[in-house]
Amino acid sequence: MSLMEVVGLNTKWYRYERNLTQEDFADRTNFKMAYISTIENGSANLTCKNIELIAKALAIKPILLFDEETAKKAKKLPKRVDMYNKDEN
């Protein structure tokens, strides 16, 4: 798994844990929703500044975005996590 994929999956994981839609998350970061999707798909080559913005929006330490174990758990999330209520899974 590439580092970009790890960060993307962890972004998705923590967004899901906080019951945020991509739209909610985009509002918190001032990123476009398409960019959020690119991040979560592991295709975005993020700057340190953007990593800090993501972590702040998720209320986590930036280092958590690099955790491979959490990323592995995030791989098991549904493709469209916005469509599912966390309590129903």
Number of C-alpha atoms within 10 A of each C-alpha: 9 10 14 19 20 25 30 26 28 27 28 26 23 21 21 19 11 13 17 17 17 23 16 14 21 19 13 15 18 13 16 14 16 12 14 21 16 14 22 22 18 20 15 16 14 14 9 10 9 13 17 18 17 25 19 14 17 19 11 13 12 17 11 15 25 18 15 18 10 18 23 15 12 19 14 10 16 11 10 9 17 15 9 14 10 13 6 5 7
